[in-house]
C-alpha cells in the first residue's frame, strides 16, 4: 500500500496524494488493483533468519523489544523483498498479540531498532518521535580527515520519489528543516569515525548531511564516492558503514530506557586496517 502511494498510483480527485492527506467528504479516491502473493511455506522466513533475529535481541520488557539489527535485512517486506525484520519476528513469535515497528532503519544500516509489543507503547514512541524526545546516536565512517571538533549541519532536505519508486533525498532550500550533529571519535588521514546524532528524523538524513559536508559515508552507493568505496572494499568493507549505536527514551510509565548496540566484528576489522588513530 505504501509503495503504490509513493508511486502516485492512488489518486484523490484525479491528482496525486500523500499518505498524510486526510480524506474529506466528497473526495473521489482511485485505488489501483492490488495483488497479494498467496501465503505459502516457501514465502515464510527460514530457520536461520529466525535464529539470527532472535539472537539480535538486546533488550526486552513487557512493551518493548530492541534489536541490534543486522545490516542487509530490511525492516519490513516490500517490493522484491518477501519479508523483513517485523515479518521474521511475527513468524518467530506467532503467539504474540501485537508486534509493530516503532521506527525504521535503512536496509544497509545496522544497530538499535525498537519494536512495540503493545499499541500503547507504539503511541508513546511515536509521540516522542514527533517531539524529538528519542535520542539516537549513530557511528559512521566518513571519507577524509576531519578538521576541528563537532559540527552541526542544518541543511534542509527534500525527498524525491523516482518513477521506479526509489527514494532520493537532496539538500534544497525549500526542503524540510533538518539537523544533524557530528562529533569526531577517531581520525586517520584518509577517513574519520564519527558519532552522528540526528536531531530531526528525515529520510537518509545522516547520509545526505555527510555528503553535504563533502565527507560521505563509506560504502554509500547512493550518496557516496565511488572511488572511496572501492578503496574501502579493498579494506574488507562490503556494506554501508552506518550503525545505530544507542537509543534512549522515556516510557509512558516515566521509566528511562537506554540501550547500546556494539559494532559488529566486520566493521571493527575494517577500522583495524587503519592502524592507530591520530
HELIX and SHEET records of a PDB file:
HELIX    1   1 UNK A    2  UNK A    6  1                                   5    
HELIX    2   2 UNK A   41  UNK A   43  5                                   3    
HELIX    3   3 UNK A   47  UNK A   55  1                                   9    
HELIX    4   4 UNK A   85  UNK A   92  1                                   8    
HELIX    5   5 UNK A  119  UNK A  130  1                                  12    
HELIX    6   6 UNK A  205  UNK A  212  1                                   8    
HELIX    7   7 UNK A  226  UNK A  234  1                                   9    
HELIX    8   8 UNK A  265  UNK A  272  1                                   8    
SHEET    1   A 3 UNK A  15  UNK A  16  0                                        
SHEET    2   A 3 UNK A  11  UNK A  12 -1                                        
SHEET    3   A 3 UNK A  29  UNK A  30 -1                                        
SHEET    1   B 4 UNK A  57  UNK A  60  0                                        
SHEET    2   B 4 UNK A  64  UNK A  69 -1                                        
SHEET    3   B 4 UNK A 110  UNK A 116 -1                                        
SHEET    4   B 4 UNK A 100  UNK A 101 -1                                        
SHEET    1   C 8 UNK A  57  UNK A  60  0                                        
SHEET    2   C 8 UNK A  64  UNK A  69 -1                                        
SHEET    3   C 8 UNK A 110  UNK A 116 -1                                        
SHEET    4   C 8 UNK A 242  UNK A 250  1                                        
SHEET    5   C 8 UNK A 135  UNK A 143 -1                                        
SHEET    6   C 8 UNK A 191  UNK A 198 -1                                        
SHEET    7   C 8 UNK A 180  UNK A 187 -1                                        
SHEET    8   C 8 UNK A 151  UNK A 153 -1                                        
SHEET    1   D 5 UNK A  57  UNK A  60  0                                        
SHEET    2   D 5 UNK A  64  UNK A  69 -1                                        
SHEET    3   D 5 UNK A 110  UNK A 116 -1                                        
SHEET    4   D 5 UNK A 242  UNK A 250  1                                        
SHEET    5   D 5 UNK A 256  UNK A 260 -1                                        
SHEET    1   E 2 UNK A 157  UNK A 161  0                                        
SHEET    2   E 2 UNK A 167  UNK A 171 -1                                        
END                                                                             
